[in-house]
Amino acid sequence: MKNTLTNKEEEIMQLLWKLEKAFVKEILAAFPSPKPHYNTISTTIRKMEDKGFVKHIAFGKTHQYYPAIDKETYRTRFMKETISNYFENSYANAVSFFAEQEKISVEELKEIIKLIENK
């Protein structure tokens, strides 16, 4: 697998994880409004396949796409890269950021501490 997903690719990937496998028209139908153009999805999903995130089954000239990576694997890799790139490879810095932004409560922090202590 090379590279990472762009925002648009990640949006399609989220839909594919939910759908499990789908033709471009099914992915388009699952998009919220305003829906992208059919050709945009088709081009984007082929790029995702080139990157190794998606595979397909051919049905004549039509392709049914499915994820080549599961959501948990992608989330783990994404979080490691985010922590490395934006928080000096420190999970403490990441948690501090969310606390400063008031995106995490004291109760949630206590739950995280319990999780860590129980491992």
C-alpha positions, 0 to 999 in steps of 0.5 A, spaced: 500 500 500 502 506 498 500 513 500 494 515 504 487 517 502 485 524 500 479 527 503 474 524 498 478 518 497 476 517 505 469 519 504 468 513 499 472 508 503 467 510 509 462 508 504 465 502 502 466 499 509 459 500 510 457 497 504 462 491 504 462 491 496 459 495 491 458 498 484 460 505 482 452 506 482 451 503 489 457 508 492 453 514 488 447 512 491 450 512 498 453 519 498 449 524 501 447 530 497 450 534 493 452 527 490 459 527 486 458 526 479 459 518 477 465 519 473 468 523 479 467 516 483 469 512 478 476 515 477 477 516 484 476 509 486 481 507 480 486 511 484 484 508 490 485 501 487 492 503 484 494 505 491 492 498 494 486 500 498 481 497 494 480 491 489 475 489 484 471 483 481 470 484 474 463 483 471 464 484 464 466 491 463 463 493 470 467 492 476 464 491 483 469 494 488 471 492 495 476 494 501 483 491 501 484 494 508 479 493 514 477 499 517 481 498 524 487 497 520 487 503 517 485 507 523 491 504 527 495 506 521 492 513 520 492 515 528 500 513 528 501 517 522 497 523 525 500 522 532 507 522 529 506 528 524 502 533 529 504 531 536 511 529 536 510 522 536 507 523 543 500 520 545 500 525 551 501 531 547 495 528 543 491 527 549 493 534 552 491 537 545 484 534 546 483 537 553 485 544 551 480 544 546 475 542 551 474 535 546 475 531 552 472 531 559 475 529 566 471 523 566 473 521 559 480 522 561 479 518 568 476 512 563 482 512 559 487 512 565 483 506 568 483 502 561 491 503 561 491 501 568 487 494 567 492 492 561 
